[in-house]
Amino acid sequence: MVDRISAAPVTATERVAATRTNPPVAPAAPTASAPVAPEASPVVQSRVALASLVTELAAKPPVDSDRVARIRQAIANGSYPISPENVADRLIAIKLNWIPA
């Protein structure tokens, strides 16, 4: 389910409506006479791919330390552009819970 992107919160009725549009489908039960092939379904393959991606990303640090070092150096040199207007706009946006253009 994907919530819409806006400043207004998603209501419970919108979430319920979104979840009810595509009900889950139960897989067909294998019959006793036909052997089940060990082929992986696309869902299983995507889960395996997602699990390997999660493992790969979990092994990396959550922060790009090179970028942090470059930003710290720019702040120390005084070359990092800080706009007081942008900082004020973002603080007001956070307080009013809206996204500035």
Backbone as CSV, one residue per row, in Angstrom:
resi,resn,N_x,N_y,N_z,CA_x,CA_y,CA_z,C_x,C_y,C_z
1,MET,0.844,-1.174,0.000,0.000,0.000,0.000,0.888,1.235,0.000
2,VAL,0.554,2.193,-0.810,1.297,3.439,-0.874,0.359,4.561,-0.504
3,ASP,0.735,5.316,0.523,-0.061,6.469,0.917,0.219,7.601,-0.051
4,ARG,-0.781,8.447,-0.236,-0.581,9.598,-1.106,0.402,10.553,-0.449
5,ILE,1.055,11.340,-1.261,2.058,12.270,-0.749,1.423,13.639,-0.652
6,SER,1.299,14.122,0.562,0.798,15.464,0.794,1.056,15.814,2.247
7,ALA,0.733,17.024,2.595,0.928,17.458,3.971,-0.180,16.957,4.887
8,ALA,-1.340,16.634,4.322,-2.464,16.179,5.132,-2.269,14.707,5.496
9,PRO,-2.591,14.322,6.716,-2.457,12.917,7.091,-3.495,12.053,6.385
10,VAL,-3.147,10.803,6.191,-4.052,9.849,5.551,-5.040,9.364,6.596
11,THR,-6.315,9.363,6.239,-7.334,8.930,7.189,-7.414,7.419,7.232
12,ALA,-8.023,6.912,8.264,-8.152,5.468,8.421,-9.026,4.874,7.322
13,THR,-10.044,5.605,6.870,-10.910,5.066,5.817,-10.158,4.956,4.504
14,GLU,-9.242,5.874,4.223,-8.448,5.782,3.000,-7.525,4.563,3.054
15,ARG,-6.946,4.299,4.217,-6.070,3.138,4.337,-6.853,1.841,4.200
16,VAL,-8.044,1.788,4.798,-8.871,0.584,4.701,-9.299,0.371,3.258
17,ALA,-9.690,1.442,2.572,-10.112,1.321,1.182,-8.965,0.845,0.309
18,ALA,-7.752,1.317,0.578,-6.601,0.908,-0.228,-6.251,-0.549,0.008
19,THR,-6.422,-1.038,1.221,-6.082,-2.427,1.492,-7.147,-3.382,0.984
20,ARG,-8.369,-2.931,0.832,-9.441,-3.821,0.396,-9.547,-3.924,-1.125
21,THR,-8.830,-3.088,-1.864,-8.950,-3.143,-3.315,-8.324,-4.395,-3.899
22,ASN,-7.266,-4.895,-3.317,-6.586,-6.080,-3.827,-6.500,-7.128,-2.722
23,PRO,-7.548,-7.957,-2.573,-7.497,-8.958,-1.504,-6.450,-10.016,-1.825
24,PRO,-5.836,-10.606,-0.797,-4.835,-11.637,-1.038,-5.480,-12.882,-1.638
25,VAL,-4.728,-13.531,-2.479,-5.204,-14.738,-3.129,-4.454,-15.911,-2.539
26,ALA,-5.191,-16.890,-2.049,-4.555,-18.064,-1.461,-4.015,-18.948,-2.575
27,PRO,-2.796,-19.493,-2.393,-2.254,-20.370,-3.416,-3.056,-21.663,-3.489
28,ALA,-3.094,-22.241,-4.669,-3.816,-23.493,-4.855,-3.093,-24.616,-4.130
29,ALA,-3.856,-25.461,-3.477,-3.266,-26.585,-2.750,-2.811,-27.643,-3.747
30,PRO,-1.617,-28.200,-3.556,-1.154,-29.236,-4.477,-1.987,-30.502,-4.300
31,THR,-2.205,-31.185,-5.406,-2.956,-32.431,-5.344,-2.026,-33.563,-4.952
32,ALA,-2.586,-34.601,-4.405,-1.787,-35.727,-3.942,-1.194,-36.513,-5.104
33,SER,-1.837,-36.503,-6.274,-1.351,-37.299,-7.400,-0.231,-36.610,-8.168
34,ALA,-0.194,-35.267,-8.169,0.831,-34.554,-8.918,1.943,-34.110,-7.977
35,PRO,3.208,-34.467,-8.290,4.306,-34.018,-7.446,4.535,-32.510,-7.623
36,VAL,4.974,-31.875,-6.568,5.208,-30.439,-6.599,6.633,-30.197,-7.061
37,ALA,6.776,-29.387,-8.117,8.106,-29.072,-8.637,8.772,-28.066,-7.700
38,PRO,10.082,-28.184,-7.490,10.773,-27.273,-6.581,11.125,-25.936,-7.228
39,GLU,10.360,-25.504,-8.221,10.619,-24.230,-8.874,10.191,-23.090,-7.961
40,ALA,10.982,-22.037,-7.962,10.661,-20.872,-7.135,9.730,-19.955,-7.911
41,SER,8.674,-19.537,-7.267,7.741,-18.611,-7.896,8.361,-17.219,-7.947
42,PRO,7.822,-16.325,-8.771,8.353,-14.958,-8.817,8.295,-14.256,-7.469
43,VAL,7.295,-14.574,-6.663,7.188,-13.952,-5.336,8.341,-14.409,-4.461
44,VAL,8.646,-15.695,-4.504,9.744,-16.221,-3.699,11.067,-15.640,-4.188
45,GLN,11.238,-15.541,-5.504,12.460,-14.971,-6.053,12.631,-13.515,-5.632
46,SER,11.542,-12.743,-5.647,11.646,-11.346,-5.239,11.928,-11.229,-3.746
47,ARG,11.377,-12.138,-2.948,11.672,-12.118,-1.511,13.136,-12.433,-1.250
48,VAL,13.680,-13.389,-1.993,15.094,-13.741,-1.837,15.970,-12.570,-2.253
49,ALA,15.622,-11.920,-3.374,16.381,-10.760,-3.832,16.302,-9.630,-2.813
50,LEU,15.131,-9.412,-2.251,14.963,-8.363,-1.243,15.759,-8.685,0.009
51,ALA,15.744,-9.948,0.421,16.505,-10.350,1.608,17.993,-10.155,1.387
52,SER,18.497,-10.469,0.198,19.920,-10.278,-0.064,20.266,-8.794,-0.102
53,LEU,19.363,-7.957,-0.627,19.584,-6.512,-0.640,19.602,-5.959,0.782
54,VAL,18.693,-6.430,1.619,18.650,-5.989,3.017,19.947,-6.372,3.724
55,THR,20.433,-7.588,3.480,21.673,-8.034,4.100,22.846,-7.188,3.626
56,GLU,22.870,-6.881,2.329,23.949,-6.062,1.776,23.944,-4.653,2.370
57,LEU,22.760,-4.045,2.459,22.666,-2.690,3.000,22.919,-2.657,4.501
58,ALA,22.569,-3.729,5.208,22.807,-3.775,6.649,24.298,-3.856,6.957
59,ALA,25.084,-4.384,6.026,26.524,-4.494,6.243,27.228,-3.153,6.077
60,LYS,26.609,-2.228,5.352,27.206,-0.915,5.124,26.817,0.041,6.247
61,PRO,27.662,1.028,6.521,27.276,2.028,7.521,26.111,2.872,6.990
62,PRO,25.221,3.335,7.864,24.051,4.091,7.409,24.377,5.499,6.938
63,VAL,25.615,5.959,7.157,26.006,7.316,6.795,27.224,7.252,5.882
64,ASP,27.227,8.083,4.853,28.373,8.185,3.955,29.433,9.039,4.643
65,SER,30.418,8.384,5.223,31.420,9.099,6.019,32.271,10.036,5.177
66,ASP,32.501,9.723,3.896,33.258,10.628,3.028,32.510,11.937,2.811
67,ARG,31.199,11.832,2.594,30.398,13.040,2.386,30.346,13.878,3.660
68,VAL,30.214,13.223,4.799,30.192,13.944,6.077,31.510,14.669,6.282
69,ALA,32.628,14.017,5.945,33.941,14.647,6.096,34.069,15.862,5.181
70,ARG,33.568,15.752,3.940,33.630,16.897,3.015,32.788,18.056,3.526
71,ILE,31.608,17.775,4.070,30.738,18.836,4.597,31.370,19.473,5.821
72,ARG,31.945,18.664,6.701,32.623,19.228,7.884,33.785,20.123,7.476
73,GLN,34.540,19.695,6.469,35.666,20.500,6.000,35.170,21.801,5.399
74,ALA,34.074,21.753,4.638,33.521,22.969,4.044,33.015,23.919,5.118
75,ILE,32.415,23.391,6.169,31.952,24.251,7.274,33.147,24.871,7.981
76,ALA,34.192,24.077,8.199,35.390,24.601,8.864,36.064,25.676,8.012
77,ASN,36.054,25.514,6.685,36.658,26.509,5.793,35.784,27.742,5.610
78,GLY,34.515,27.628,5.962,33.585,28.726,5.744,33.045,28.755,4.326
79,SER,33.210,27.661,3.579,32.742,27.631,2.195,31.423,26.879,2.036
80,TYR,30.829,26.404,3.125,29.545,25.707,3.040,28.438,26.741,2.990
81,PRO,27.605,26.705,1.936,26.570,27.741,1.802,25.395,27.498,2.750
82,ILE,25.225,28.417,3.682,24.088,28.340,4.603,23.262,29.600,4.393
83,SER,22.009,29.406,4.031,21.109,30.521,3.802,20.178,30.641,5.000
84,PRO,20.256,31.739,5.738,19.346,31.908,6.885,17.880,31.882,6.475
85,GLU,17.571,32.366,5.263,16.189,32.345,4.789,15.700,30.909,4.615
86,ASN,16.543,30.061,4.026,16.151,28.663,3.838,15.994,27.943,5.178
87,VAL,16.880,28.220,6.110,16.774,27.598,7.432,15.477,28.023,8.100
88,ALA,15.159,29.321,8.036,13.922,29.818,8.641,12.691,29.218,7.955
89,ASP,12.731,29.148,6.614,11.600,28.558,5.884,11.389,27.104,6.273
90,ARG,12.467,26.350,6.393,12.344,24.930,6.748,11.840,24.753,8.180
91,LEU,12.284,25.610,9.095,11.797,25.521,10.480,10.298,25.831,10.549
92,ILE,9.867,26.841,9.802,8.440,27.171,9.779,7.651,26.027,9.149
93,ALA,8.193,25.449,8.082,7.515,24.333,7.411,7.360,23.150,8.355
94,ILE,8.387,22.872,9.132,8.302,21.773,10.094,7.241,22.083,11.151
95,LYS,7.239,23.291,11.634,6.282,23.676,12.659,4.845,23.617,12.144
96,LEU,4.619,24.047,10.894,3.274,24.076,10.333,2.918,22.778,9.594
97,ASN,3.870,21.861,9.515,3.639,20.558,8.886,3.233,20.697,7.421
98,TRP,4.003,21.488,6.644,3.770,21.603,5.218,5.101,21.574,4.498
99,ILE,5.052,21.283,3.204,6.254,21.158,2.392,6.419,22.418,1.557
100,PRO,7.536,23.169,1.744,7.718,24.377,0.947,8.067,24.026,-0.496
101,ALA,7.745,24.941,-1.402,8.019,24.707,-2.833,9.457,24.951,-3.165
